[in-house]
Amino acid sequence: MSKAFTRESEVEEDAPEAEEPATPPKNYISPAGYARLKTELKQLVEVDRPEVVRTVSWAAKNGDRSENGDYLYGKKRLREIDRRVRFLIKRLEAAEVVDTAGRDTDQVFFGATARIKSKNGEKIITIAGVDETDTAKGRVSWISPFAKALLKAREGDRVTLRTPGGVEELEILEVRYDPID
């Protein structure tokens, strides 16, 4: 047993110095997206969680907890709320709010709404934050392959989109900067 301990300590001495922890990836987000996350966090902390705590407390007073649905469900719901609260806090701490509304350029950056033409027709795509992605509204994450293909291109440029389904040529017809709501 002491050999294993000795080996471990030798390994620790021979191991290179630990590098500084990697900085978390940037979390670009629009002012409206940031406000939505803050509102959700406030709702969970000030309304939802206290309500569930009251229910769990009441259910705990009713006796046998092993068959008490209100108690069991409430505890599960509390864990879900706490998990979401921790997630939102981390996302908000890493958030870098970028207000691009009214930017005057024909180049595609975060926050741009681009009208593009592909072999399937025309689409309007808005490059948004990871937490604001909504394909039904045409919002794609700034780290998505679609957005990466468009970034830094200008009106009139043709870009190549590489997807698992193959390569597709896109033409940028228009670039504008509207507020992301």
Secondary structure per residue as TSV (DSSP state, phi and psi in degrees):
chain	resnum	aa	ss	phi	psi
A	1	M	-	360.0	-36.3
A	2	S	H	-68.8	-28.6
A	3	K	H	-63.8	-43.5
A	4	A	H	-60.6	-41.4
A	5	F	H	-64.2	-43.0
A	6	T	H	-63.4	-44.1
A	7	R	H	-60.7	-43.6
A	8	E	H	-61.3	-42.7
A	9	S	H	-68.6	-34.7
A	10	E	H	-66.2	-40.4
A	11	V	H	-62.2	-42.2
A	12	E	H	-62.0	-39.3
A	13	E	H	-69.3	-35.8
A	14	D	H	-81.9	-15.2
A	15	A	S	-68.6	141.7
A	16	P	-	-65.1	157.8
A	17	E	-	-61.7	141.2
A	18	A	-	-67.6	137.6
A	19	E	-	-76.9	159.0
A	20	E	-	-63.6	146.0
A	21	P	-	-59.3	142.8
A	22	A	-	-64.0	142.2
A	23	T	-	-71.0	142.6
A	24	P	-	-64.2	150.6
A	25	P	-	-62.3	150.7
A	26	K	-	-66.0	145.1
A	27	N	E	-120.4	77.2
A	28	Y	E	-65.2	139.4
A	29	I	E	-154.1	148.8
A	30	S	-	-79.4	161.0
A	31	P	H	-56.9	-39.1
A	32	A	H	-67.2	-39.5
A	33	G	H	-65.2	-40.5
A	34	Y	H	-62.6	-44.2
A	35	A	H	-62.2	-38.8
A	36	R	H	-62.8	-44.0
A	37	L	H	-64.3	-41.7
A	38	K	H	-62.7	-40.9
A	39	T	H	-64.5	-43.1
A	40	E	H	-62.6	-43.2
A	41	L	H	-61.5	-45.4
A	42	K	H	-61.6	-43.1
A	43	Q	H	-59.8	-45.5
A	44	L	I	-65.1	-44.1
A	45	V	I	-76.1	-40.6
A	46	E	I	-94.2	-21.4
A	47	V	I	-119.3	-62.4
A	48	D	I	-63.2	-50.6
A	49	R	H	-63.3	-48.3
A	50	P	H	-59.2	-35.7
A	51	E	H	-64.9	-44.5
A	52	V	H	-67.9	-37.7
A	53	V	H	-61.7	-42.1
A	54	R	H	-61.3	-42.7
A	55	T	H	-64.1	-45.1
A	56	V	H	-64.4	-42.1
A	57	S	H	-61.9	-44.9
A	58	W	H	-62.2	-44.8
A	59	A	H	-65.9	-34.4
A	60	A	H	-65.9	-29.8
A	61	K	T	-75.3	-12.4
A	62	N	T	-84.9	8.0
A	63	G	S	103.8	-134.7
A	64	D	-	-51.8	110.6
A	65	R	S	-80.4	-21.4
A	66	S	T	-67.9	-25.0
A	67	E	T	-117.5	16.4
A	68	N	-	-96.1	103.3
A	69	G	H	-60.9	-42.0
A	70	D	H	-61.1	-41.0
A	71	Y	H	-68.1	-49.7
A	72	L	H	-64.1	-46.0
A	73	Y	H	-65.2	-41.4
A	74	G	H	-61.2	-43.4
A	75	K	H	-63.1	-40.6
A	76	K	H	-64.0	-44.2
A	77	R	H	-63.5	-37.8
A	78	L	H	-61.9	-42.0
A	79	R	H	-62.4	-41.1
A	80	E	H	-64.1	-43.6
A	81	I	H	-63.4	-46.7
A	82	D	H	-61.8	-39.2
A	83	R	H	-63.5	-44.9
A	84	R	H	-66.4	-38.7
A	85	V	H	-61.8	-46.2
A	86	R	H	-61.2	-42.8
A	87	F	H	-60.5	-48.0
A	88	L	H	-63.6	-40.1
A	89	I	H	-61.1	-44.8
A	90	K	H	-64.0	-42.8
A	91	R	H	-64.6	-41.2
A	92	L	H	-69.1	-36.2
A	93	E	H	-65.3	-36.8
A	94	A	H	-86.1	-6.1
A	95	A	E	-67.8	138.8
A	96	E	E	-122.4	102.4
A	97	V	E	-72.7	126.9
A	98	V	-	-124.4	115.0
A	99	D	-	-100.7	107.3
A	100	T	-	-107.5	2.1
A	101	A	T	-58.2	129.5
A	102	G	T	83.3	3.4
A	103	R	-	-58.5	140.2
A	104	D	-	-113.1	83.7
A	105	T	-	-153.4	155.8
A	106	D	S	-100.1	11.9
A	107	Q	B	-98.8	145.8
A	108	V	-	-88.0	120.7
A	109	F	-	-134.0	-175.9
A	110	F	T	-55.0	135.2
A	111	G	T	91.2	-6.3
A	112	A	-	-74.5	145.1
A	113	T	E	-110.4	118.4
A	114	A	E	-117.5	133.8
A	115	R	E	-95.2	120.6
A	116	I	E	-124.0	154.6
A	117	K	E	-118.1	130.1
A	118	S	E	-129.5	-177.4
A	119	K	T	-65.1	-19.0
A	120	N	T	-93.0	3.2
A	121	G	E	115.3	-165.1
A	122	E	E	-95.4	146.6
A	123	K	E	-138.6	157.2
A	124	I	E	-115.3	123.1
A	125	I	E	-122.5	134.2
A	126	T	E	-112.7	130.3
A	127	I	E	-89.3	114.4
A	128	A	E	-125.3	-179.5
A	129	G	-	-74.1	162.3
A	130	V	G	-57.2	-38.2
A	131	D	G	-81.0	-2.6
A	132	E	G	-112.5	3.7
A	133	T	-	-61.7	132.3
A	134	D	B	-155.7	97.5
A	135	T	G	-64.4	-29.0
A	136	A	G	-63.5	-30.5
A	137	K	G	-97.3	3.7
A	138	G	T	80.2	19.0
A	139	R	E	-95.9	123.7
A	140	V	E	-117.8	150.1
A	141	S	E	-67.0	144.5
A	142	W	T	-66.6	-13.2
A	143	I	T	-102.4	4.5
A	144	S	S	-74.7	155.4
A	145	P	H	-57.0	-36.2
A	146	F	H	-61.6	-49.5
A	147	A	H	-66.6	-40.8
A	148	K	H	-61.3	-34.0
A	149	A	H	-67.0	-33.5
A	150	L	H	-86.8	-28.6
A	151	L	T	-55.2	135.3
A	152	K	T	72.9	-1.2
A	153	A	-	-80.0	164.5
A	154	R	B	-121.2	166.9
A	155	E	T	-54.2	136.0
A	156	G	T	90.1	-15.3
A	157	D	-	-73.8	153.8
A	158	R	E	-110.9	133.4
A	159	V	E	-125.1	159.8
A	160	T	E	-107.8	126.4
A	161	L	E	-105.0	119.1
A	162	R	E	-101.1	121.1
A	163	T	E	-129.3	166.8
A	164	P	T	-58.3	-25.6
A	165	G	T	-81.6	-5.6
A	166	G	E	130.4	-168.5
A	167	V	E	-102.4	138.2
A	168	E	E	-133.5	137.9
A	169	E	E	-93.0	133.5
A	170	L	E	-122.1	140.6
A	171	E	E	-113.7	130.2
A	172	I	E	-88.4	114.4
A	173	L	E	-90.2	-36.2
A	174	E	E	-153.8	144.3
A	175	V	E	-130.5	129.2
A	176	R	E	-143.3	164.3
A	177	Y	-	-123.3	96.7
A	178	D	-	-100.3	156.5
A	179	P	-	-63.2	137.0
A	180	I	-	-87.0	119.9
A	181	D	-	-104.7	360.0
